[in-house]
Amino acid sequence: MIQVLRETHEAPASVQQRIARSGGENRFGEPNFRVVWGGSRLTWIGGRWTDRDAHGNVIREAIELRQVPKYLPLDRWHIERWTPPESYGSPETWREQTTETEDGVRVPALGPYPARGEYEHCFTLEGAAGEFIALTPAACDWIVRAIEWSRRQPRQEMRLALAARESARARDFDRAADEVLGEGFS
């Protein structure tokens, strides 16, 4: 028997309630945003699977649909945003684009059509060096507000801001290179 152990956690109700208030509800009365633990969030993946024993020996191969962790790192909190079903196309298009064939067996590579929409990754709660950061209502609130603010910004302004930032980085790099190389290389 194969037994998969993974660390799972549920976000505290106070955090989930606060993030739901910050992000509002979708058409199904569910929160637009939610917090999940990396090892707790599973997704459907279809394909060829090779199961091995503790010594690495192949036990069996199977072509099937399995639930596997959706996010890495597994030991971090992740903030998800709800995406409506129509953003995935029609059920027919979904099947056409996500069904694969392995040894003559058709398998839905990304699982069933998300008829009620799906929660997609927005943000991993971790430090700049990838270190663990504890889950707090204030952090989640700030992240949701930042995501919502960025979604309301006109695309042209976002492109101009990115271009200005990259231009400034290039100037800073050129200035630093000139200082390191000195006047003799100009």
C-alpha positions as protocol buffer text, in pm:
chain_id: "A"
residue {
  index: 1
  type: MET
  ca { x: 0 y: 0 z: 0 }
}
residue {
  index: 2
  type: ILE
  ca { x: 129 y: 347 z: -91 }
}
residue {
  index: 3
  type: GLN
  ca { x: 81 y: 609 z: 177 }
}
residue {
  index: 4
  type: VAL
  ca { x: 156 y: 972 z: 101 }
}
residue {
  index: 5
  type: LEU
  ca { x: 215 y: 1195 z: 399 }
}
residue {
  index: 6
  type: ARG
  ca { x: 220 y: 1570 z: 368 }
}
residue {
  index: 7
  type: GLU
  ca { x: 193 y: 1858 z: 607 }
}
residue {
  index: 8
  type: THR
  ca { x: -147 y: 2024 z: 589 }
}
residue {
  index: 9
  type: HIS
  ca { x: -287 y: 2333 z: 758 }
}
residue {
  index: 10
  type: GLU
  ca { x: -602 y: 2540 z: 747 }
}
residue {
  index: 11
  type: ALA
  ca { x: -582 y: 2918 z: 766 }
}
residue {
  index: 12
  type: PRO
  ca { x: -745 y: 3052 z: 1083 }
}
residue {
  index: 13
  type: ALA
  ca { x: -1109 y: 3156 z: 1040 }
}
residue {
  index: 14
  type: SER
  ca { x: -1021 y: 3514 z: 1139 }
}
residue {
  index: 15
  type: VAL
  ca { x: -774 y: 3537 z: 848 }
}
residue {
  index: 16
  type: GLN
  ca { x: -1016 y: 3384 z: 598 }
}
residue {
  index: 17
  type: GLN
  ca { x: -1294 y: 3620 z: 711 }
}
residue {
  index: 18
  type: ARG
  ca { x: -1072 y: 3925 z: 682 }
}
residue {
  index: 19
  type: ILE
  ca { x: -944 y: 3833 z: 337 }
}
residue {
  index: 20
  type: ALA
  ca { x: -1302 y: 3764 z: 225 }
}
residue {
  index: 21
  type: ARG
  ca { x: -1409 y: 4110 z: 343 }
}
residue {
  index: 22
  type: SER
  ca { x: -1112 y: 4271 z: 166 }
}
residue {
  index: 23
  type: GLY
  ca { x: -1167 y: 4093 z: -165 }
}
residue {
  index: 24
  type: GLY
  ca { x: -1545 y: 4054 z: -175 }
}
residue {
  index: 25
  type: GLU
  ca { x: -1743 y: 3758 z: -306 }
}
residue {
  index: 26
  type: ASN
  ca { x: -1778 y: 3586 z: -642 }
}
residue {
  index: 27
  type: ARG
  ca { x: -2110 y: 3504 z: -809 }
}
residue {
  index: 28
  type: PHE
  ca { x: -2140 y: 3183 z: -604 }
}
residue {
  index: 29
  type: GLY
  ca { x: -2119 y: 3368 z: -273 }
}
residue {
  index: 30
  type: GLU
  ca { x: -1765 y: 3242 z: -213 }
}
residue {
  index: 31
  type: PRO
  ca { x: -1468 y: 3470 z: -140 }
}
residue {
  index: 32
  type: ASN
  ca { x: -1274 y: 3611 z: -436 }
}
residue {
  index: 33
  type: PHE
  ca { x: -954 y: 3550 z: -239 }
}
residue {
  index: 34
  type: ARG
  ca { x: -848 y: 3275 z: -2 }
}
residue {
  index: 35
  type: VAL
  ca { x: -536 y: 3159 z: 180 }
}
residue {
  index: 36
  type: VAL
  ca { x: -415 y: 2799 z: 144 }
}
residue {
  index: 37
  type: TRP
  ca { x: -118 y: 2602 z: 275 }
}
residue {
  index: 38
  type: GLY
  ca { x: 104 y: 2477 z: -9 }
}
residue {
  index: 39
  type: GLY
  ca { x: 90 y: 2114 z: 103 }
}
residue {
  index: 40
  type: SER
  ca { x: -287 y: 2127 z: 153 }
}
residue {
  index: 41
  type: ARG
  ca { x: -383 y: 2264 z: -189 }
}
residue {
  index: 42
  type: LEU
  ca { x: -431 y: 1986 z: -441 }
}
residue {
  index: 43
  type: THR
  ca { x: -509 y: 1993 z: -811 }
}
residue {
  index: 44
  type: TRP
  ca { x: -594 y: 1731 z: -1073 }
}
residue {
  index: 45
  type: ILE
  ca { x: -320 y: 1616 z: -1310 }
}
residue {
  index: 46
  type: GLY
  ca { x: -370 y: 1341 z: -1562 }
}
residue {
  index: 47
  type: GLY
  ca { x: -105 y: 1140 z: -1737 }
}
residue {
  index: 48
  type: ARG
  ca { x: 136 y: 851 z: -1696 }
}
residue {
  index: 49
  type: TRP
  ca { x: 239 y: 792 z: -1335 }
}
residue {
  index: 50
  type: THR
  ca { x: 521 y: 568 z: -1215 }
}
residue {
  index: 51
  type: ASP
  ca { x: 493 y: 449 z: -855 }
}
residue {
  index: 52
  type: ARG
  ca { x: 811 y: 340 z: -680 }
}
residue {
  index: 53
  type: ASP
  ca { x: 888 y: 170 z: -352 }
}
residue {
  index: 54
  type: ALA
  ca { x: 1120 y: 310 z: -84 }
}
residue {
  index: 55
  type: HIS
  ca { x: 1422 y: 173 z: -275 }
}
residue {
  index: 56
  type: GLY
  ca { x: 1326 y: 336 z: -605 }
}
residue {
  index: 57
  type: ASN
  ca { x: 1203 y: 17 z: -771 }
}
residue {
  index: 58
  type: VAL
  ca { x: 906 y: 55 z: -1003 }
}
residue {
  index: 59
  type: ILE
  ca { x: 593 y: -91 z: -845 }
}
residue {
  index: 60
  type: ARG
  ca { x: 352 y: -1 z: -1123 }
}
residue {
  index: 61
  type: GLU
  ca { x: 278 y: 241 z: -1402 }
}
residue {
  index: 62
  type: ALA
  ca { x: -67 y: 385 z: -1449 }
}
residue {
  index: 63
  type: ILE
  ca { x: -235 y: 627 z: -1686 }
}
residue {
  index: 64
  type: GLU
  ca { x: -485 y: 808 z: -1468 }
}
residue {
  index: 65
  type: LEU
  ca { x: -600 y: 1129 z: -1305 }
}
residue {
  index: 66
  type: ARG
  ca { x: -443 y: 1207 z: -966 }
}
residue {
  index: 67
  type: GLN
  ca { x: -460 y: 1486 z: -716 }
}
residue {
  index: 68
  type: VAL
  ca { x: -120 y: 1636 z: -642 }
}
residue {
  index: 69
  type: PRO
  ca { x: 0 y: 1948 z: -455 }
}
residue {
  index: 70
  type: LYS
  ca { x: -62 y: 2254 z: -669 }
}
residue {
  index: 71
  type: TYR
  ca { x: 195 y: 2495 z: -525 }
}
residue {
  index: 72
  type: LEU
  ca { x: 559 y: 2499 z: -432 }
}
residue {
  index: 73
  type: PRO
  ca { x: 697 y: 2555 z: -185 }
}
residue {
  index: 74
  type: LEU
  ca { x: 472 y: 2319 z: 7 }
}
residue {
  index: 75
  type: ASP
  ca { x: 558 y: 2478 z: 342 }
}
residue {
  index: 76
  type: ARG
  ca { x: 432 y: 2830 z: 271 }
}
residue {
  index: 77
  type: TRP
  ca { x: 100 y: 3010 z: 271 }
}
residue {
  index: 78
  type: HIS
  ca { x: -33 y: 3101 z: -74 }
}
residue {
  index: 79
  type: ILE
  ca { x: -300 y: 3355 z: -161 }
}
residue {
  index: 80
  type: GLU
  ca { x: -536 y: 3257 z: -441 }
}
residue {
  index: 81
  type: ARG
  ca { x: -782 y: 3461 z: -643 }
}
residue {
  index: 82
  type: TRP
  ca { x: -1099 y: 3315 z: -790 }
}
residue {
  index: 83
  type: THR
  ca { x: -1112 y: 3301 z: -1171 }
}
residue {
  index: 84
  type: PRO
  ca { x: -1453 y: 3264 z: -1341 }
}
residue {
  index: 85
  type: PRO
  ca { x: -1522 y: 2954 z: -1553 }
}
residue {
  index: 86
  type: GLU
  ca { x: -1554 y: 3148 z: -1880 }
}
residue {
  index: 87
  type: SER
  ca { x: -1187 y: 3248 z: -1856 }
}
residue {
  index: 88
  type: TYR
  ca { x: -1106 y: 2881 z: -1928 }
}
residue {
  index: 89
  type: GLY
  ca { x: -1316 y: 2876 z: -2244 }
}
residue {
  index: 90
  type: SER
  ca { x: -1609 y: 2646 z: -2307 }
}
residue {
  index: 91
  type: PRO
  ca { x: -1618 y: 2291 z: -2168 }
}
residue {
  index: 92
  type: GLU
  ca { x: -1565 y: 2162 z: -2523 }
}
residue {
  index: 93
  type: THR
  ca { x: -1261 y: 2384 z: -2579 }
}
residue {
  index: 94
  type: TRP
  ca { x: -1123 y: 2281 z: -2240 }
}
residue {
  index: 95
  type: ARG
  ca { x: -1151 y: 1913 z: -2331 }
}
residue {
  index: 96
  type: GLU
  ca { x: -994 y: 1969 z: -2675 }
}
residue {
  index: 97
  type: GLN
  ca { x: -700 y: 2166 z: -2535 }
}
residue {
  index: 98
  type: THR
  ca { x: -629 y: 1967 z: -2220 }
}
residue {
  index: 99
  type: THR
  ca { x: -689 y: 1604 z: -2316 }
}
residue {
  index: 100
  type: GLU
  ca { x: -379 y: 1397 z: -2385 }
}
residue {
  index: 101
  type: THR
  ca { x: -340 y: 1046 z: -2521 }
}
residue {
  index: 102
  type: GLU
  ca { x: -106 y: 797 z: -2353 }
}
residue {
  index: 103
  type: ASP
  ca { x: -85 y: 449 z: -2510 }
}
residue {
  index: 104
  type: GLY
  ca { x: -424 y: 502 z: -2671 }
}
residue {
  index: 105
  type: VAL
  ca { x: -586 y: 611 z: -2343 }
}
residue {
  index: 106
  type: ARG
  ca { x: -734 y: 961 z: -2340 }
}
residue {
  index: 107
  type: VAL
  ca { x: -679 y: 1137 z: -2009 }
}
residue {
  index: 108
  type: PRO
  ca { x: -776 y: 1492 z: -1904 }
}
residue {
  index: 109
  type: ALA
  ca { x: -430 y: 1636 z: -1832 }
}
residue {
  index: 110
  type: LEU
  ca { x: -566 y: 1921 z: -1618 }
}
residue {
  index: 111
  type: GLY
  ca { x: -865 y: 1742 z: -1475 }
}
residue {
  index: 112
  type: PRO
  ca { x: -1230 y: 1820 z: -1528 }
}
residue {
  index: 113
  type: TYR
  ca { x: -1358 y: 2153 z: -1663 }
}
residue {
  index: 114
  type: PRO
  ca { x: -1373 y: 2413 z: -1381 }
}
residue {
  index: 115
  type: ALA
  ca { x: -1748 y: 2474 z: -1414 }
}
residue {
  index: 116
  type: ARG
  ca { x: -1758 y: 2684 z: -1095 }
}
residue {
  index: 117
  type: GLY
  ca { x: -1435 y: 2863 z: -1176 }
}
residue {
  index: 118
  type: GLU
  ca { x: -1105 y: 2793 z: -1006 }
}
residue {
  index: 119
  type: TYR
  ca { x: -876 y: 2954 z: -754 }
}
residue {
  index: 120
  type: GLU
  ca { x: -543 y: 3052 z: -908 }
}
residue {
  index: 121
  type: HIS
  ca { x: -218 y: 3155 z: -742 }
}
residue {
  index: 122
  type: CYS
  ca { x: -159 y: 3526 z: -674 }
}
residue {
  index: 123
  type: PHE
  ca { x: 107 y: 3545 z: -409 }
}
residue {
  index: 124
  type: THR
  ca { x: 333 y: 3329 z: -192 }
}
residue {
  index: 125
  type: LEU
  ca { x: 378 y: 3461 z: 160 }
}
residue {
  index: 126
  type: GLU
  ca { x: 755 y: 3450 z: 207 }
}
residue {
  index: 127
  type: GLY
  ca { x: 1044 y: 3688 z: 259 }
}
residue {
  index: 128
  type: ALA
  ca { x: 1272 y: 3830 z: -10 }
}
residue {
  index: 129
  type: ALA
  ca { x: 1520 y: 3546 z: 48 }
}
residue {
  index: 130
  type: GLY
  ca { x: 1243 y: 3283 z: 38 }
}
residue {
  index: 131
  type: GLU
  ca { x: 1218 y: 3250 z: 414 }
}
residue {
  index: 132
  type: PHE
  ca { x: 898 y: 3158 z: 596 }
}
residue {
  index: 133
  type: ILE
  ca { x: 672 y: 3443 z: 702 }
}
residue {
  index: 134
  type: ALA
  ca { x: 391 y: 3381 z: 948 }
}
residue {
  index: 135
  type: LEU
  ca { x: 34 y: 3425 z: 831 }
}
residue {
  index: 136
  type: THR
  ca { x: -129 y: 3737 z: 973 }
}
residue {
  index: 137
  type: PRO
  ca { x: -460 y: 3903 z: 889 }
}
residue {
  index: 138
  type: ALA
  ca { x: -283 y: 4235 z: 826 }
}
residue {
  index: 139
  type: ALA
  ca { x: -42 y: 4082 z: 570 }
}
residue {
  index: 140
  type: CYS
  ca { x: -326 y: 3914 z: 382 }
}
residue {
  index: 141
  type: ASP
  ca { x: -532 y: 4231 z: 388 }
}
residue {
  index: 142
  type: TRP
  ca { x: -241 y: 4432 z: 244 }
}
residue {
  index: 143
  type: ILE
  ca { x: -173 y: 4174 z: -31 }
}
residue {
  index: 144
  type: VAL
  ca { x: -537 y: 4158 z: -142 }
}
residue {
  index: 145
  type: ARG
  ca { x: -563 y: 4537 z: -153 }
}
residue {
  index: 146
  type: ALA
  ca { x: -239 y: 4560 z: -354 }
}
residue {
  index: 147
  type: ILE
  ca { x: -361 y: 4299 z: -605 }
}
residue {
  index: 148
  type: GLU
  ca { x: -697 y: 4471 z: -644 }
}
residue {
  index: 149
  type: TRP
  ca { x: -531 y: 4811 z: -680 }
}
residue {
  index: 150
  type: SER
  ca { x: -300 y: 4682 z: -954 }
}
residue {
  index: 151
  type: ARG
  ca { x: -593 y: 4528 z: -1142 }
}
residue {
  index: 152
  type: ARG
  ca { x: -767 y: 4868 z: -1155 }
}
residue {
  index: 153
  type: GLN
  ca { x: -466 y: 5044 z: -1308 }
}
residue {
  index: 154
  type: PRO
  ca { x: -492 y: 5116 z: -1680 }
}
residue {
  index: 155
  type: ARG
  ca { x: -270 y: 4882 z: -1882 }
}
residue {
  index: 156
  type: GLN
  ca { x: -103 y: 5169 z: -2070 }
}
residue {
  index: 157
  type: GLU
  ca { x: 6 y: 5331 z: -1743 }
}
residue {
  index: 158
  type: MET
  ca { x: 144 y: 4998 z: -1620 }
}
residue {
  index: 159
  type: ARG
  ca { x: 344 y: 4952 z: -1941 }
}
residue {
  index: 160
  type: LEU
  ca { x: 482 y: 5306 z: -1917 }
}
residue {
  index: 161
  type: ALA
  ca { x: 577 y: 5255 z: -1551 }
}
residue {
  index: 162
  type: LEU
  ca { x: 757 y: 4929 z: -1637 }
}
residue {
  index: 163
  type: ALA
  ca { x: 941 y: 5094 z: -1926 }
}
residue {
  index: 164
  type: ALA
  ca { x: 1048 y: 5385 z: -1702 }
}
residue {
  index: 165
  type: ARG
  ca { x: 1170 y: 5144 z: -1435 }
}
residue {
  index: 166
  type: GLU
  ca { x: 1372 y: 4940 z: -1684 }
}
residue {
  index: 167
  type: SER
  ca { x: 1519 y: 5255 z: -1839 }
}
residue {
  index: 168
  type: ALA
  ca { x: 1627 y: 5376 z: -1494 }
}
residue {
  index: 169
  type: ARG
  ca { x: 1785 y: 5036 z: -1422 }
}
residue {
  index: 170
  type: ALA
  ca { x: 1978 y: 5051 z: -1750 }
}
residue {
  index: 171
  type: ARG
  ca { x: 2104 y: 5403 z: -1671 }
}
residue {
  index: 172
  type: ASP
  ca { x: 2207 y: 5293 z: -1320 }
}
residue {
  index: 173
  type: PHE
  ca { x: 2389 y: 4991 z: -1463 }
}
residue {
  index: 174
  type: ASP
  ca { x: 2570 y: 5206 z: -1722 }
}
residue {
  index: 175
  type: ARG
  ca { x: 2671 y: 5457 z: -1455 }
}
residue {
  index: 176
  type: ALA
  ca { x: 2802 y: 5179 z: -1228 }
}
residue {
  index: 177
  type: ALA
  ca { x: 2989 y: 5015 z: -1517 }
}
residue {
  index: 178
  type: ASP
  ca { x: 3149 y: 5349 z: -1608 }
}
residue {
  index: 179
  type: GLU
  ca { x: 3265 y: 5394 z: -1248 }
}
residue {
  index: 180
  type: VAL
  ca { x: 3414 y: 5043 z: -1233 }
}
residue {
  index: 181
  type: LEU
  ca { x: 3580 y: 5059 z: -1574 }
}
residue {
  index: 182
  type: GLY
  ca { x: 3696 y: 5415 z: -1534 }
}
residue {
  index: 183
  type: GLU
  ca { x: 3754 y: 5679 z: -1795 }
}
residue {
  index: 184
  type: GLY
  ca { x: 4021 y: 5481 z: -1983 }
}
residue {
  index: 185
  type: PHE
  ca { x: 3757 y: 5257 z: -2144 }
}
residue {
  index: 186
  type: SER
  ca { x: 3516 y: 5531 z: -2253 }
}
